[in-house]
């Protein structure tokens, strides 16, 4: 298990800024598909951080009891995403005597990610489906569609 080098003030500062396009939090008991949805949406946008061990509505620190088990759940959620989302090992941070888990979704990932056939992005603090135009633009931007590289039939 990797111990974070940043101080607990970092988590408190993140929580104080509130949820947004690049920050979300969940309690320890988050459902895998909810976590996977947020991971995929952040991977399709500009990345971000997910903090586990926080009360969803109040933002109060609850902590996680078994960090290793929650890390396994994070990777299980990443396996639900297509293609599989490869993430750095989440960091464990101690804040006011509670274990917190911080998952980092890097910016600029090479693929376009889906969950159960849905392509999601972040709109403020919410995960929303891409419009067809937004999805095409992301596919082109990430090199997944290259119309110019295709040879026309009978050429």
C-alpha positions as CSV (number, residue, x, y, z in Angstrom):
1,X,0.0,0.0,0.0
2,X,1.4,3.4,-1.0
3,X,1.4,6.1,1.7
4,X,0.8,9.6,0.3
5,X,3.4,12.3,0.7
6,X,0.9,15.2,0.8
7,X,-0.5,16.5,4.0
8,X,-4.1,16.2,5.3
9,X,-4.6,19.9,4.5
10,X,-4.6,18.9,0.9
11,X,-7.7,16.7,1.3
12,X,-9.4,19.3,3.5
13,X,-8.7,21.9,0.8
14,X,-10.1,19.7,-1.9
15,X,-13.2,19.1,0.1
16,X,-13.6,22.8,0.8
17,X,-13.6,23.6,-2.9
18,X,-16.5,21.2,-3.4
19,X,-17.3,18.6,-6.1
20,X,-16.6,19.7,-9.6
21,X,-15.5,18.4,-13.0
22,X,-12.2,17.1,-11.6
23,X,-13.2,16.2,-8.0
24,X,-15.7,13.7,-6.6
25,X,-16.1,11.8,-3.4
26,X,-17.9,8.7,-2.2
27,X,-18.4,6.9,1.1
28,X,-16.5,3.6,1.7
29,X,-19.7,1.7,0.7
30,X,-19.8,3.1,-2.8
31,X,-21.4,0.8,-5.4
32,X,-18.9,-0.4,-8.0
33,X,-20.9,0.9,-11.0
34,X,-21.2,4.3,-9.5
35,X,-17.5,4.5,-8.9
36,X,-16.8,3.1,-12.4
37,X,-19.1,5.7,-14.0
38,X,-17.2,8.5,-12.3
39,X,-13.8,7.0,-13.3
40,X,-14.9,6.7,-16.9
41,X,-16.3,10.2,-17.0
42,X,-13.2,11.7,-15.6
43,X,-11.0,9.7,-17.9
44,X,-12.9,11.0,-20.9
45,X,-12.6,14.6,-19.7
46,X,-9.5,16.1,-18.1
47,X,-8.9,13.6,-15.3
48,X,-9.3,14.3,-11.7
49,X,-9.4,12.8,-8.2
50,X,-11.9,10.7,-6.4
51,X,-11.8,10.6,-2.6
52,X,-13.2,7.6,-0.8
53,X,-14.3,7.8,2.8
54,X,-16.4,11.0,2.6
55,X,-20.1,11.4,3.3
56,X,-21.8,12.1,0.0
57,X,-24.1,15.0,1.0
58,X,-22.2,16.7,3.8
59,X,-18.6,16.2,2.8
60,X,-17.8,15.0,6.3
61,X,-14.9,12.7,6.7
62,X,-15.9,9.1,7.5
63,X,-12.8,7.3,6.6
64,X,-12.3,3.7,5.3
65,X,-11.8,0.8,7.6
66,X,-9.8,-1.5,5.3
67,X,-7.8,0.5,2.7
68,X,-6.5,-2.7,0.9
69,X,-10.1,-3.9,0.4
70,X,-11.2,-0.5,-1.0
71,X,-8.1,-0.3,-3.3
72,X,-9.3,-3.7,-4.7
73,X,-12.7,-2.3,-5.2
74,X,-11.3,0.7,-7.1
75,X,-9.5,-1.7,-9.4
76,X,-12.6,-3.8,-9.8
77,X,-14.5,-0.7,-10.9
78,X,-11.7,0.2,-13.3
79,X,-12.1,-3.3,-14.8
80,X,-15.8,-2.6,-15.6
81,X,-14.7,0.3,-17.8
82,X,-14.1,-0.5,-21.5
83,X,-11.3,-0.5,-22.5
84,X,-10.0,-1.4,-19.0
85,X,-8.9,1.8,-17.2
86,X,-5.4,1.5,-16.0
87,X,-4.9,3.8,-13.0
88,X,-2.0,4.5,-10.6
89,X,-2.3,2.8,-7.2
90,X,-4.6,4.9,-5.0
91,X,-2.9,6.7,-2.1
92,X,-3.9,6.3,1.5
93,X,-3.9,9.5,3.5
94,X,-4.6,10.0,7.2
95,X,-6.8,13.0,8.0
96,X,-7.9,13.8,11.6
97,X,-7.3,10.2,12.6
98,X,-9.2,8.7,9.6
99,X,-7.9,6.7,6.7
100,X,-8.9,8.3,3.4
101,X,-8.2,6.9,-0.1
102,X,-7.4,9.2,-3.0
103,X,-7.8,7.9,-6.6
104,X,-6.0,9.9,-9.3
105,X,-7.3,9.7,-12.9
106,X,-4.6,11.1,-15.0
107,X,-5.2,13.8,-17.6
108,X,-4.7,13.0,-21.3
109,X,-5.4,9.3,-21.3
110,X,-5.2,7.8,-24.8
111,X,-8.5,6.0,-25.1
112,X,-12.2,6.9,-25.0
113,X,-13.8,5.0,-22.2
114,X,-17.3,3.6,-21.8
115,X,-19.4,1.8,-19.1
116,X,-22.1,-0.6,-20.2
117,X,-22.1,1.0,-23.7
118,X,-22.5,4.5,-22.4
119,X,-19.8,7.2,-23.0
120,X,-19.7,9.7,-20.2
121,X,-18.0,12.9,-19.4
122,X,-18.2,15.4,-16.5
123,X,-20.5,18.4,-16.4
124,X,-19.8,20.2,-13.2
125,X,-20.1,17.6,-10.5
126,X,-22.2,15.2,-12.6
127,X,-21.5,12.4,-15.0
128,X,-23.4,13.0,-18.2
129,X,-23.6,11.2,-21.5
130,X,-21.7,12.6,-24.5
131,X,-23.7,14.0,-27.4
132,X,-22.9,12.3,-30.7
133,X,-20.9,15.4,-31.8
134,X,-18.9,15.5,-28.5
135,X,-18.1,11.8,-28.7
136,X,-17.0,12.1,-32.3
137,X,-14.8,15.1,-31.5
138,X,-13.2,13.2,-28.6
139,X,-12.6,10.1,-30.7
140,X,-10.9,12.2,-33.3
141,X,-8.9,14.1,-30.7
142,X,-7.6,10.9,-29.1
143,X,-6.7,9.4,-32.5
144,X,-9.5,6.7,-32.4
145,X,-11.0,8.0,-35.7
146,X,-8.9,9.1,-38.6
147,X,-11.0,9.6,-41.6
148,X,-8.1,10.9,-43.6
149,X,-6.1,7.7,-43.0
150,X,-8.8,5.5,-44.5
151,X,-8.6,4.4,-48.1
152,X,-11.8,5.0,-50.0
153,X,-13.3,1.9,-51.6
154,X,-12.2,1.1,-55.2
155,X,-9.3,3.7,-54.9
